[in-house]
Amino acid sequence: MKKCPDCQVDPGCPHMEGCDVAVCGNCGYQLLFHDNECGNAYNTIWTGVWPGIEECHELNLWTAYRMGGKGDWTKTEDLNTLYSKALSGELTWDKGNSKWVSI
């Protein structure tokens, strides 16, 4: 597993203050620009995997792209769809497991 690409903490450690990658453990959205609007913001633990990637695998959310617009198509996790579904209410934040889940 890799260190957080922003705050460089090891997997299993909480993100450092000001980390761009950290999400709010209370609501699941990015903590850096949060302003505690959900009422009880707290930092999540870095797992070694970018936030939302595991959920995309579990929910089968993928998109395709071509490097430089040429060559073979490659699939990647569709984080845009994941967060769109969260914002529209199709997903809910599971605080106990710190991940997005289907309602």
C-alpha positions as CSV (number, residue, x, y, z in Angstrom):
1,M,0.0,0.0,0.0
2,K,1.1,3.5,-0.7
3,K,1.4,6.7,1.3
4,C,-1.3,9.4,0.9
5,P,-0.3,11.3,-2.3
6,D,-0.9,14.7,-0.5
7,C,0.0,14.4,3.2
8,Q,2.3,11.4,2.9
9,V,0.8,9.5,5.9
10,D,1.1,5.7,5.9
11,P,-2.0,3.5,5.4
12,G,-3.8,3.2,8.7
13,C,-3.0,6.7,9.8
14,P,-5.4,9.7,9.9
15,H,-4.7,12.3,7.2
16,M,-2.8,15.5,8.2
17,E,-4.7,18.7,8.6
18,G,-5.1,20.5,5.2
19,C,-4.8,17.3,3.2
20,D,-6.6,17.5,-0.2
21,V,-7.4,13.7,-0.1
22,A,-9.1,13.5,3.3
23,V,-12.8,13.1,3.4
24,C,-15.2,13.9,6.3
25,G,-16.0,10.7,8.2
26,N,-19.4,12.1,9.1
27,C,-20.7,12.9,5.5
28,G,-18.2,11.5,3.0
29,Y,-17.3,14.7,1.2
30,Q,-13.9,16.4,0.8
31,L,-12.8,17.7,4.2
32,L,-10.5,20.5,3.1
33,F,-13.4,22.7,1.8
34,H,-15.9,21.4,4.3
35,D,-16.4,24.2,6.9
36,N,-18.1,21.6,9.1
37,E,-21.5,22.1,7.5
38,C,-22.5,18.6,8.4
39,G,-22.1,19.5,12.0
40,N,-19.7,16.9,13.3
41,A,-16.8,16.7,10.8
42,Y,-13.9,14.4,11.6
43,N,-11.0,13.1,9.5
44,T,-10.8,9.7,8.0
45,I,-8.0,7.2,7.9
46,W,-5.8,6.8,4.8
47,T,-6.4,3.2,3.5
48,G,-3.8,3.3,0.8
49,V,-6.5,3.6,-1.9
50,W,-7.9,6.9,-3.3
51,P,-11.4,7.7,-1.7
52,G,-14.2,6.3,-3.7
53,I,-12.2,3.7,-5.7
54,E,-13.4,0.7,-3.7
55,E,-17.0,1.9,-4.0
56,C,-16.7,2.2,-7.8
57,H,-15.6,-1.4,-7.9
58,E,-18.4,-2.6,-5.6
59,L,-21.0,-0.5,-7.5
60,N,-19.6,-1.3,-10.9
61,L,-19.0,2.3,-11.9
62,W,-16.6,2.6,-14.7
63,T,-15.7,5.0,-17.5
64,A,-13.4,4.6,-20.5
65,Y,-10.6,6.8,-21.9
66,R,-7.8,6.7,-24.5
67,M,-4.4,8.0,-23.6
68,G,-3.9,11.2,-25.7
69,G,-7.1,10.4,-27.5
70,K,-5.4,7.5,-29.4
71,G,-4.9,3.8,-29.0
72,D,-7.0,1.3,-27.1
73,W,-9.7,2.2,-24.7
74,T,-8.9,1.8,-21.0
75,K,-11.4,1.6,-18.3
76,T,-11.1,3.4,-15.0
77,E,-13.2,4.0,-11.9
78,D,-15.9,6.6,-12.5
79,L,-15.6,8.9,-9.4
80,N,-17.7,11.5,-11.1
81,T,-20.7,9.2,-11.3
82,L,-20.1,8.0,-7.8
83,Y,-20.3,11.5,-6.4
84,S,-23.2,12.5,-8.7
85,K,-25.2,9.5,-7.3
86,A,-24.3,10.6,-3.8
87,L,-25.4,14.2,-4.4
88,S,-28.7,13.0,-6.0
89,G,-29.5,10.7,-3.0
90,E,-29.0,7.4,-4.8
91,L,-26.1,6.6,-2.4
92,T,-25.7,7.2,1.3
93,W,-22.6,7.5,3.4
94,D,-21.9,4.5,5.7
95,K,-20.1,6.2,8.7
96,G,-19.2,2.8,10.3
97,N,-17.4,1.6,7.2
98,S,-16.4,5.1,5.8
99,K,-17.8,4.5,2.3
100,W,-20.6,5.2,0.0
101,V,-23.3,2.5,-0.3
102,S,-26.5,2.0,-2.3
103,I,-29.7,2.9,-0.5
